[in-house]
Amino acid sequence: MTHRLYFGNLDVNITQQDLEDECKRFGRTASVWVARSPPGFAFVEYEDIRDAEDCVRGLNDTRLGAQRVRVEFARNKGKNSAPPSGGYGGGRDGGGYGGP
């Protein structure tokens, strides 16, 4: 299982290699993806949650390139994530709490 971080407010001139080099200081990365259209954000996945936590502590609100970057745990796991569970789905009937 990997642990995914979101990088926001990323300088558009930061390359995938630049970000990978910065993140490798905290541990082994499983993947690094930098958005280009639209630019300004990225996702980095770590194999070990401790490395991901260290990266958040070490890089959040620091300057990468010309801008201060925001680093936090991603709110979902992307296209391969499991659908949310629980009774708050809404569904086609519009019920907000999974009730009849």
Accessible surface in RSA format (square Angstrom, percent):
REM  Atomic radii and reference values for relative SASA: ProtOr
REM  Chains: A
REM  Algorithm: Lee & Richards
REM  Probe-radius: 1.40
REM  Slices: 20
REM RES _ NUM      All-atoms   Total-Side   Main-Chain    Non-polar    All polar
REM                ABS   REL    ABS   REL    ABS   REL    ABS   REL    ABS   REL
RES MET A   1   183.03  94.8 113.05  74.8  69.99 166.6  91.48  77.8  91.56 121.3
RES THR A   2    44.48  31.6  39.80  40.3   4.68  11.2  26.38  35.4  18.11  27.4
RES HIS A   3    27.42  15.0  27.26  19.0   0.15   0.4  12.73  13.1  14.69  17.1
RES ARG A   4    42.23  17.7  40.33  20.6   1.91   4.5   2.21   3.0  40.02  24.3
RES LEU A   5     0.00   0.0   0.00   0.0   0.00   0.0   0.00   0.0   0.00   0.0
RES TYR A   6    52.10  24.3  52.10  29.6   0.00   0.0  27.01  20.3  25.09  30.9
RES PHE A   7     0.00   0.0   0.00   0.0   0.00   0.0   0.00   0.0   0.00   0.0
RES GLY A   8     0.43   0.5   0.00   N/A   0.43   0.5   0.43   1.2   0.00   0.0
RES ASN A   9    83.34  57.5  66.59  64.4  16.74  40.3  24.10  58.0  59.24  57.3
RES LEU A  10     3.61   2.0   1.43   1.0   2.18   5.5   1.67   1.2   1.94   5.2
RES ASP A  11    11.20   7.8   9.29   9.2   1.90   4.5   1.53   3.6   9.67   9.6
RES VAL A  12    83.76  55.1  71.48  64.7  12.28  29.6  71.94  62.5  11.82  32.1
RES ASN A  13   117.85  81.3  99.66  96.3  18.19  43.8  31.83  76.6  86.02  83.1
RES ILE A  14    18.15  10.3  18.14  13.5   0.01   0.0  18.14  13.1   0.01   0.0
RES THR A  15    63.51  45.2  63.34  64.2   0.17   0.4  60.95  81.9   2.57   3.9
RES GLN A  16    92.62  51.8  89.90  65.7   2.72   6.5  20.96  44.6  71.66  54.4
RES GLN A  17   104.54  58.5 102.60  75.0   1.94   4.6  50.61 107.7  53.93  40.9
RES ASP A  18    59.62  41.8  55.37  55.1   4.25  10.1  13.20  31.1  46.42  46.3
RES LEU A  19     0.47   0.3   0.00   0.0   0.47   1.2   0.47   0.3   0.00   0.0
RES GLU A  20    38.16  21.9  38.16  28.9   0.00   0.0   1.48   2.9  36.68  29.9
RES ASP A  21    78.22  54.8  67.11  66.8  11.11  26.3  29.04  68.4  49.18  49.0
RES GLU A  22    57.78  33.2  56.74  42.9   1.05   2.5   8.94  17.3  48.84  39.9
RES CYS A  23     0.00   0.0   0.00   0.0   0.00   0.0   0.00   0.0   0.00   0.0
RES LYS A  24   111.17  54.2  94.30  57.9  16.88  40.2  50.97  45.9  60.20  64.1
RES ARG A  25   156.87  65.9 115.28  58.8  41.59  99.0  65.96  90.1  90.91  55.1
RES PHE A  26    38.38  19.2  26.49  16.4  11.89  31.0  32.55  19.7   5.83  16.7
RES GLY A  27    21.95  27.1   0.00   N/A  21.95  27.1  20.29  55.7   1.66   3.7
RES ARG A  28   170.95  71.8 159.81  81.5  11.13  26.5  62.64  85.6 108.31  65.6
RES THR A  29    18.58  13.2   3.68   3.7  14.90  35.5   0.00   0.0  18.58  28.1
RES ALA A  30    47.57  43.7  12.83  19.8  34.73  79.0  17.45  24.6  30.12  79.8
RES SER A  31    51.22  43.3  42.16  56.3   9.06  20.9  42.48  90.5   8.74  12.3
RES VAL A  32    13.98   9.2   1.75   1.6  12.23  29.5   1.75   1.5  12.23  33.2
RES TRP A  33   131.63  52.8 130.92  63.4   0.71   1.7 104.64  55.8  26.99  43.8
RES VAL A  34    14.94   9.8   3.90   3.5  11.04  26.6   3.90   3.4  11.04  29.9
RES ALA A  35     2.23   2.0   2.04   3.1   0.19   0.4   2.19   3.1   0.03   0.1
RES ARG A  36   119.90  50.3 100.12  51.0  19.78  47.1  74.58 101.9  45.32  27.5
RES SER A  37   109.78  92.8  76.90 102.6  32.88  75.7  39.23  83.5  70.55  98.8
RES PRO A  38    95.86  69.9  91.31  83.2   4.55  16.5  95.24  78.6   0.62   3.8
RES PRO A  39    63.76  46.5  47.29  43.1  16.47  59.9  47.29  39.0  16.47 102.4
RES GLY A  40    18.48  22.8   0.00   N/A  18.48  22.8  12.83  35.2   5.65  12.7
RES PHE A  41    53.12  26.6  53.10  32.9   0.01   0.0  53.10  32.2   0.01   0.0
RES ALA A  42     0.00   0.0   0.00   0.0   0.00   0.0   0.00   0.0   0.00   0.0
RES PHE A  43    40.99  20.5  39.90  24.7   1.08   2.8  39.95  24.2   1.04   3.0
RES VAL A  44     0.07   0.0   0.00   0.0   0.07   0.2   0.07   0.1   0.00   0.0
RES GLU A  45    38.52  22.1  38.52  29.1   0.00   0.0   3.71   7.2  34.81  28.4
RES TYR A  46     0.00   0.0   0.00   0.0   0.00   0.0   0.00   0.0   0.00   0.0
RES GLU A  47    82.96  47.6  68.61  51.9  14.34  34.2  28.44  55.0  54.51  44.5
RES ASP A  48    42.65  29.9  37.73  37.6   4.93  11.6  19.03  44.8  23.63  23.6
RES ILE A  49    78.79  44.8  77.48  57.7   1.32   3.2  77.48  55.8   1.32   3.6
RES ARG A  50   160.53  67.4 160.30  81.7   0.24   0.6  64.91  88.7  95.63  58.0
RES ASP A  51    32.27  22.6  32.27  32.1   0.00   0.0   0.00   0.0  32.27  32.2
RES ALA A  52     0.00   0.0   0.00   0.0   0.00   0.0   0.00   0.0   0.00   0.0
RES GLU A  53    62.27  35.8  60.60  45.8   1.67   4.0  12.20  23.6  50.08  40.9
RES ASP A  54    56.32  39.5  53.32  53.1   3.00   7.1  11.58  27.2  44.75  44.6
RES CYS A  55     0.00   0.0   0.00   0.0   0.00   0.0   0.00   0.0   0.00   0.0
RES VAL A  56    30.80  20.3  30.53  27.6   0.26   0.6  30.53  26.5   0.26   0.7
RES ARG A  57   169.97  71.4 137.63  70.2  32.35  77.0  77.57 106.0  92.40  56.0
RES GLY A  58    32.14  39.6   0.00   N/A  32.14  39.6  19.27  52.9  12.88  28.8
RES LEU A  59     4.19   2.3   4.19   3.0   0.00   0.0   4.19   2.9   0.00   0.0
RES ASN A  60    63.42  43.7  52.83  51.1  10.60  25.5   4.81  11.6  58.62  56.7
RES ASP A  61    90.54  63.4  83.21  82.8   7.33  17.3  23.43  55.1  67.11  66.9
RES THR A  62    46.45  33.0  45.11  45.7   1.33   3.2  46.17  62.0   0.28   0.4
RES ARG A  63   140.67  59.1 116.96  59.6  23.71  56.5  48.63  66.5  92.05  55.8
RES LEU A  64    13.72   7.6  11.58   8.3   2.13   5.4  13.21   9.3   0.51   1.4
RES GLY A  65    49.42  60.9   0.00   N/A  49.42  60.9  26.97  74.0  22.45  50.3
RES ALA A  66    74.27  68.3  52.69  81.3  21.58  49.1  60.00  84.5  14.27  37.8
RES GLN A  67    66.92  37.4  63.77  46.6   3.16   7.5  20.85  44.4  46.08  34.9
RES ARG A  68   119.72  50.3 112.95  57.6   6.77  16.1  37.38  51.1  82.34  49.9
RES VAL A  69     2.73   1.8   0.82   0.7   1.91   4.6   1.46   1.3   1.27   3.4
RES ARG A  70   116.60  49.0 114.90  58.6   1.70   4.0  49.77  68.0  66.83  40.5
RES VAL A  71     2.67   1.8   0.00   0.0   2.67   6.4   0.00   0.0   2.67   7.3
RES GLU A  72    47.51  27.3  46.37  35.1   1.14   2.7  24.18  46.8  23.33  19.0
RES PHE A  73    82.16  41.1  70.38  43.6  11.79  30.7  70.38  42.7  11.79  33.7
RES ALA A  74    23.10  21.2   2.44   3.8  20.66  47.0   4.25   6.0  18.85  49.9
RES ARG A  75   214.53  90.1 172.78  88.1  41.74  99.4  76.35 104.3 138.18  83.7
RES ASN A  76    97.72  67.4  88.68  85.7   9.05  21.8  29.97  72.1  67.75  65.5
RES LYS A  77    92.17  45.0  81.28  49.9  10.89  25.9  66.08  59.5  26.09  27.8
RES GLY A  78    25.39  31.3   0.00   N/A  25.39  31.3  18.95  52.0   6.44  14.4
RES LYS A  79   199.09  97.1 152.32  93.5  46.77 111.4 108.61  97.8  90.48  96.4
RES ASN A  80   134.13  92.5 100.37  97.0  33.76  81.3  36.66  88.2  97.47  94.2
RES SER A  81    46.26  39.1  22.78  30.4  23.48  54.1  11.78  25.1  34.48  48.3
RES ALA A  82    84.77  77.9  59.43  91.7  25.34  57.6  65.06  91.6  19.71  52.2
RES PRO A  83   112.04  81.7  94.98  86.6  17.06  62.0 101.89  84.1  10.15  63.1
RES PRO A  84   134.96  98.4 103.22  94.1  31.74 115.4 114.47  94.5  20.49 127.3
RES SER A  85   115.48  97.6  79.40 106.0  36.08  83.1  49.12 104.6  66.36  93.0
RES GLY A  86    68.66  84.7   0.00   N/A  68.66  84.7  35.98  98.7  32.68  73.2
RES GLY A  87    38.56  47.5   0.00   N/A  38.56  47.5  28.62  78.5   9.94  22.3
RES TYR A  88   171.09  79.9 147.11  83.7  23.99  62.4 101.17  76.0  69.92  86.2
RES GLY A  89    69.24  85.4   0.00   N/A  69.24  85.4  39.98 109.7  29.26  65.5
RES GLY A  90    25.99  32.0   0.00   N/A  25.99  32.0  19.75  54.2   6.24  14.0
RES GLY A  91    66.02  81.4   0.00   N/A  66.02  81.4  44.22 121.4  21.80  48.8
RES ARG A  92   232.81  97.7 185.80  94.7  47.01 111.9  80.72 110.3 152.09  92.2
RES ASP A  93   127.09  89.0  90.53  90.1  36.56  86.4  35.40  83.3  91.68  91.4
RES GLY A  94    61.94  76.4   0.00   N/A  61.94  76.4  34.13  93.6  27.81  62.3
RES GLY A  95    29.29  36.1   0.00   N/A  29.29  36.1  27.31  75.0   1.98   4.4
RES GLY A  96    41.35  51.0   0.00   N/A  41.35  51.0  26.21  71.9  15.14  33.9
RES TYR A  97   170.78  79.7 152.79  86.9  17.98  46.8 104.17  78.3  66.61  82.1
RES GLY A  98    59.41  73.3   0.00   N/A  59.41  73.3  26.75  73.4  32.66  73.2
RES GLY A  99    45.50  56.1   0.00   N/A  45.50  56.1  28.91  79.3  16.60  37.2
RES PRO A 100   189.18 137.9 114.16 104.1  75.02 272.7 154.32 127.4  34.87 216.7
END  Absolute sums over single chains surface
CHAIN  1 A     6828.7       5135.0       1693.8       3509.1       3319.6
END  Absolute sums over all chains
TOTAL          6828.7       5135.0       1693.8       3509.1       3319.6
